[in-house]
């Protein structure tokens, strides 16, 4: 039987890269995307763009337009904004639900973050429960984040969630609360939770549609504006390329053994890239391709020293330091993600993790080629 996949978050970095993999992994399947739009014509236009990219992209899926559908809706609305007829069809046909829609802003007030990240999850789970009752649903796939560990340092396991940890921001807190909601439905809905870490560009092409987190300091390095970095050269950066992360999730979501599991989609302690290695490789690349008139000067400092300097800065320098806020949670502590569940479910899959050094220059090259996202790739 052809799979029917209902998906939120299909227009983001993870979602747009998932779609071609889903179509290839599940022959004959149809992916229905919940898309926010002013009207049906707006949704149809966005689906046309997504379909065209899938057909002509790296994966090259012929006939993708006939297998990708769009429904206008919003996870903030009752029944996700779906009409009664559309909801009935989703309930009757859907075999997989992928919930990836979320706000990833760090500066939302907690109630606003909860409205999207927790409220949206509750609404999707309500639909999933009806799909499960119909007997068709094989898996509810929740795309969370490894950052639910908050300020907890050391080895973080897939089983743990609330350990009394504090959070760096409301994104982490609301995603932790959202994951708890999914876990509480494990007995009623066949579900798997994925926790990706810092997702960066494609390891084969360097391509990305998101230039946040690690890309912000990289751009400052390229322009010679980053003179000190909060962290140490040994700080582990858990970076995962988007192609590997999505390959992992598509493989695991198809397995019945994934039900009730939490899976870290992470580099882990042995494969995470040291911050010093990232900075040195970026500096060497940019020195060759966009050399400055004077040598780049960079110093590693503690978070406390960073905060002290920040309080003393104003104007342009203060604005530069503010750009590093999204990086602080990832360089302030070493979070080492154990991936026992993921590793077990990947056995025999042939999916291997590419080390950062093997594709770093592709990441840097794509940044320059697109002028940090201002030009098409």
N, C-alpha and C positions, 0 to 999 in steps of 0.2 A: 504494500500500500504506500502511495506517495505521502510523504510527511507534509503536514501543514504547520508552519511556524509563525507564531505571532510575536512581534518584537517591539520593544520600546528602546529608545536610544540609538536608533538605526542611522541617524545622521551624524553621529559623533565619530571620533577617531576609531574607537574599538568597533562600533557598529558597522561603519562603512567597510571595514576590513573583514568583518565577520560574514557579511552577506555573500560574497563570492565563494567563500569557503563552505558555507552552508549549502549553497546550490550545488557545489561539486561533491560534497560529502554525502548528500541525500539526493540522488538522481530523481528527477521528476517532482521534486518538492516545490512548494510555493512559500514565499516569505511575505507576510503581510506586516507592514510597518505602521505603527501608530505615529502620526505626524501632526504636529501643531501647524495650523495654517488659518488664514483669514477666511478661506472658502475652499470648496472642493477643487476649483481650478488651480489654486495655489498649491494644494497637496499634489495634484496630478503633475504639475510642473516640476516639483521637487523629486517626485518619483522618476520622471523622465530623465532628469540629470543623474540620479543615482544609477539607474539602469544602464544608461549610456556609459558611465564610468566603469561599471561592472563588465559590460561587453567588450570595452576597449582597453581595460586595465591590465595589470600584470597577470591576473588570473585568467582573463579572456574567456568569459562564459557566453557562448552564443545563445541568442534567444532569451537573454536575461529579462528583457522587458515583459515577456509573457509570464514570467514566474515571480515577478516582484509587484506587489500591490500596495496601495496606500489607503489608510482610513484616517479621516480627520478626527482628532481627539486630543486629550490632554490628561495626564495622570493626576492633575489637580482637581479634575471634575468628577462628579458622581458617575459611576460606570465608565470612567475614563472618557466621558463625553461621547460614548458610542450610542447610536440609535438602538432601539430594541431589536430590530431586524439584524443589524450588524453584530450585535452582541450574541444573539441566538446562533448566528452562523459560526462565530468564533467558538462558542461553547460546543457546538455540535461537531466541528471539524478539527479543532486544534490538537496537535500531538506534542508540540513543544512550545513553551512560552519562554522568551528571553527578556528579562527585565534589566535594562541597562540605563534607563533615563535617570538622571540625578543632577542636582546642582553641585558643581565642583568648586564653587567660590568659597574661599576661606573666611571671608569677612561678613557673611550673612549673620544677622541676629539669629540666635538658636531657634526661635520659633519659626522663622522663615525657612531655615535649613530643614527643620523637621517637617514642615508642610510638604515640601517636595520629596525629601529622601525617605521619610517615614510614611507620610500620607500616601504618596504615590505607590509605595510598596504594598501598603494595606489594600489599596484599590486593585492592584494587579493580582494580589493573592486571592481576593474575593472572586475574581474571574477564574483564577486557577482552580479554586475549590469547585466551582461549577463544572469546569472542564474535567476535573478528576471524577466527579460524580457521574459524568456522562460515559466514563470508561475509556476515553480516547487519550487522555493526557499521559505521556511517558515521562516528561520532565519539566519542572519549573526551574529555570536557570536564572540565578540571581548574581549579577555582577557587582560585587562589593569592592573592598579595598583592603590591602594589608595595613593601611594606616589606622584601622580600628584599634590597633595596639597602642595608639596615642604616644605618651611619653615613656612607655615601658621599654626599658633597654634590655639587651641580652637576647637569648634565644626565645623566639615567639613560636608557639606550636599552633597547628591548625585547629585543635580542639578548644583552646582557650578563647574567651571573649571578654567577659567582664572580670578584671583582676584588681579592681580598685585603681586602675590607671587614670591619670589626668590626661587631658587632650590639649594639643597645640591650638586647635581651632574648632569652630562649630561644624565644619565639614566632617572631621574625624568623629566627633561626638554623635552627630546625626546618623552617620553611616554605621556606627557601632549599634545604635538603637535600632536602626533598620534591619541589620543582620539578626538581631535578637528576635525581631518580629518573624523573620523567615524561619529561624530555628524553631520557634514555637509552633510552626505549621508543619514540621517534618512528619508528624504522624498522620496528617490529613492530606498532605500534598507531596507527591514524589519530587523532591527538590535537591539541587546541588548548589552550593555557594562557592563562587570563585573570588579569590582575593588577589588581584594583580597589584604589583608594586609600582614603581615609576616607569610608565610606558613611554618609550621613545620611538624613533623612526624605524622603518623597515631595514632589517639587517642586510638585505640584498640590494636595496636602492637608496637607502637613507631617507626615503619619503615619509613625510608626516603632514598632518593638517593642524597640529597643535604645537605651538612654540612656547609652552609654559614650563614651569619648574626648572629643570636642568638647562633648558635653552636660554633662560634669562641671564644667568651668569656667563654662559658661553658667549652670548652676544656682547656682554660687557668686556670679556676677555679679548674678543676679536677687535673691539674698538679701542682697547687699551685703557678702559675706564675702571677696571676692577683691580684695585691695588691691595686689597686684603680680603680674605675669605674666612668666614666663621666655620671652623672645623680643623681637622688635622689631616696631613697627607694620608694617614692610615685609615681614616673614616671610610667605612664601607658604604658604597652607593649601590642600592639594589635596583639596577636598571634592567629592563626587559624589552627587547624589540617587539614591535607590534605584530609582526608576522609570526613570531614564535608564540607569543601570548595567545593569539587567536587560534593558531593551529592546536595548541594545548586544549583550549576550551571546547573547540568543536569535537575533538577526539573524545574527550572525557564525557561531554554531555550525552553522547550516544550510548554510553555504557549503563546498564541497569545497576551495576555495582557502585555508580556514583551517587545513588539515592541516599540522602541523609549525610552526605559528606561535605566537609569544608576543605577546599583545595587552594593552597597558596600557589599563585602563578608568579613565582619569584625566582631570582637568581640564587638566593640562599647564601649561607656563610662562605662556601668554597668558591662561588662563581661571581659574587658581587665585586664590582670594580672599586679599587681604592681611589679616594678623591684626588690624591696626588697624581695618580696615573692619568686620570681624566684631564686634569689641568695641564700636565706636561704634554700630553698628546695633542690637546687643543692648541696650546701655545705654539708647539712645533709646526702644526699645520697652518695656522694663521700667519705665523712668521714667514712661511714660504709663499703663501698665496695673497695675503693682504698685509705686507710688512708696514710697520710704523716707522716714524722718523727716529724714535728712541726706543730702547729696550723696554719690554713690558716688565713692570715691577709688581710682584705679588707676594703677600705675606699671609701665613695662616695664623689666625688668632682665635681665642676662645669666644664662646657665645657671650660671656659676660663682658669681655673687652669690646666685642661688637656692639652690644647694647650701650656701653659707656660712650663709645665714639658716636653712636647714633644720637644720643641725647645732646651732644655738643655740636651737631651739624645742622646747618640750615641751607635753604636754597637748593642749588643744583646737586651738591654732594648729598644732602639729605634725601633728595628725590632718588638718587642712585642707590642709596642704602635701602630705601623702601622697596625697590625692585627685588631685593633679595629675600623679602619676607616669606615668599612661598618656598624658598629653599631651606629655611632655618629648621623646620621639623626633621629634615632628612640628613642634616649634617651635625645636628646638636648631640645626637646619641647614635650608638650602633644598635640597630635593630636587625637581628639575624633570624631570618624566617625559615623554620624547619618545614620541609615540603614532603613529608612522609606519604601522605595520602596521594598527592599528585604523582610522585615518583612511582608508586605502586600501580596506579591506573595508567601510566604511560609505558609500562613494561611491554616490549614487543611492538610499540607503535612506530619506531624508527624516527621519532621526533627528538632531535638533539638540540641542546642549548648552545647558541653561538656566543663566545666570549666577546666582551666589548672591544677589546683591542683588534679583533678580526674585522670589525666593520666600522670602527670609529671614524675613519676618514670619509666614509660614505655619508655619515651623519653630518660631518662638518661641511662637506662639499654641497650637500643639498641645502644647507642653510645659506651658503653663499650664492648658489644658483638661483634660489628663490628670493633672495634678499630678505631672509628670515620671514618667509611667508607672504611677502608683498607681491610676488610674481608667481604665476602657475608653474608647477614642477614639470 
